[in-house]
Amino acid sequence: MTQNNLTNAQQTLSKYFGFDQFRPGQQQAIDRLLDGRSVLTIFPTGGGKSLCYQLPALMFDGLTVVISPLIALMKDQIDFLQSHDVPAARLDSSMEIADMTKVYEKLNKKQLKLLYVSPERLNNERFLNTLGRHKISLMAIDEAHCISEWGHNFRPDYLKIARLARELKVERILALTATATPEVADDVARQFSIAKEDVVHTGFYRPNLKLAVTPCTPRSRIEILIKRLNEQDRAPTIVYVTLQKTAEQIAYYLSSTGFNARAYHAGMDSQQRHEIQEAFMASDDIVIVATIAFGMGVDKSNIRAVYHYNVSKSMESYMQEIGRAGRDGKESHCELFACADDIVTLQNFSHGDTPDAESVKLMIKKVLSLGEEFDISAYELSSQYDMRILVVQTLLTYLELEGIIRSTGPFYTEFKFQPKKSSQEILARFDEERAGFIRKIFSHSRKGRTWFTLDANKIGEQINQPRSRIIAAINHLEETGDLIVQATGVRQGYRIIKLPENIQSLGETLSQRFLKREENDIQRVGRMVHYAQQEGCLTQHLLSYFGEKRENCGHCTRCDGHPAEPMPPANHTIPNESYIDELMLLREEHYTPLKSIRQMTRFLCGLGSPATTKAKLRKHALFGVYEAVPFNDVMAVITKHHPT
């Protein structure tokens, strides 16, 4: 960093953020960004990643776009920045139309330095049209490990960010993560052309976190949890569980025994989750019993303990979750209750996401039969081929990676709009030609009681105008506050680049790819089992997984002299085969959702799918009867009775 840049950065740090020095790694990352280079930062949870884009954003003359999947993080950071007179805003699904209109007004007047958006908003062509009119000095990608297909939390939308950044002519990239293994870090750096010397890694070691592992049975761990909570001073605590019903049950039990406990999971509505999160932030003694839906983006410094009531699904998830403890630097307790029964549940989840090979082949055949330029709905394909939407999106991404298709961008088939002014007032601002064009859009839209509905493709054909111009007009009228607009029926456009020589062979290849992901996920669970039972320093073992070498920490339970103990054996048996005959009778009634052996196995293991949901089979008595039995054991029994 030049002396001038360093002086300016330090002045900005003091003026806007109230700090007199940088945390480890921050200055190195900011230095490289100010020099015009793209950077990957790998800091531990709570290590100050956000400053690495917030501060440079104030020194650049263009816009900084921050991509984050965490609405809670967006809200917290926007509140902080605005309180420090930093012109920042967010666009997310929780906002009211009027508030979004104000953000667009500021964006178009170039009154913003930072704009936070979710990855899904990058599928909004109206937003991309708006973004394309701005100089983007920096694009910051939070949770950047989601870009890597082989990371623990791959998101197909993330894979397209690199190409989008090139199309928008983004000047520099900042990728940020707290949970990248060396392999994932290399993958992220490669996709964004980040040089090896521009990867800033501060290490994951947190000396104030005391790690512990306690082997237990399903029955004993609630007693152990109560004992631990009674041993510690009342303080903010997180108890992580796997299932929503477990969160409800444990929170109820803790409340009944005198603790200030609340459940939190994705099955609650957004208002409930918001209220619980606000209560957590304000309390000094609350215990939150939560699935992994809780904690992302929650910046509470005095969390004194994190308990994993259920085994975490991966070392990456575990590192991220315990990283929420002790951000104030004070000693905090992180304990894993190692129960072998959890392993079956986690492994079954991994099996449940893998699609049938035949469904993969049929979907590929369908997609490639739609013409050189085509569009699809992930929701429709999900229902048709009994795959979760995320699996459908991943399969389409695989086809892009294979060079078979290329995304031409998402679009909406229909728009609903509600005028905020009279047509005369709206049209009066435009010249004769443009007013006539907008008048035609209005006249060809279907009028309801309070909303107009327009199909951009049909209207384009009727008035002989390109669809893009119609979208641009609606987009402009929304941004100026003339219309309230709602887009529906999102579809993704594609273009065929080349047809495969053999669709069957391609289907086999991509099915194997899904099986490889399944195998990787199961191996991640296995690494958690190994961590729980290995004999050496827990901290050293955890850090070594992320490529960090360190001597024994001296403060985990292993270093304190508590030897490793094996987990008590899992409490499951070979499936009772009496249910198979009942399953076959049910299959005759509902053939489509129970057509294949994998579908039947998912059903008996209590793993829902679009087809079983549509057929209302999740309430059937057989659904989940083998919930505690390994997936492959159930599949073997079904295969024996029904080999084809």
Secondary structure, DSSP 8 states (H G I E B T S, - for coil): --HHHHHHHHHHHHHHH--SS--TTHHHHHHHHHTT--EEEE--TTS--THHHHHHHHHSSSEEEEE-S-HHHHHHHHHHHHHTT--EEEE-TTS-HHHHHHHHHHHHTT--SEEEE-GGGGG-HHHHHHHTTS-EEEEEETTGGGG-TTSTT--HHHHTHHHHHHHTT-S-EEEEES---HHHHHHHHHHTT--GGGEEE-----TTEEEEEEE--TTHHHHHHHHHHHHS-S--EEEE-SSHHHHHHHHHHHHHTT--EEEE-TTS-HHHHHHHHHHHHH-SS-EEEE-TTS-TT---TT--EEEESS--S-HHHHHHHHTTS-TTSS-EEEEEEE-HHHHHHHHHHHHHT---HHHHHHHHHHHTTS-SEEEE-HHHHHHHHT--HHHHHHHHHHHHHTTSEEEEEEEEEEEEEEESS-HHHHHTTS-HHHHHHHHHHHHTSEE-SS-EEEEHHHHHHHHT--HHHHHHHHHHHHHTTSEEEEEEEEEEEEEE----S-HHHHHHHHHHHHHHHHHHHHHHHHHHHHHHH-SS-HHHHHHHHTT------S-STTTTT------------S--THHHHHHHHHHHHSTGGG-SHHHHHHHHTT---HHHHHTT-TTSTTTTTTTTS-HHHHHHHHHHH---
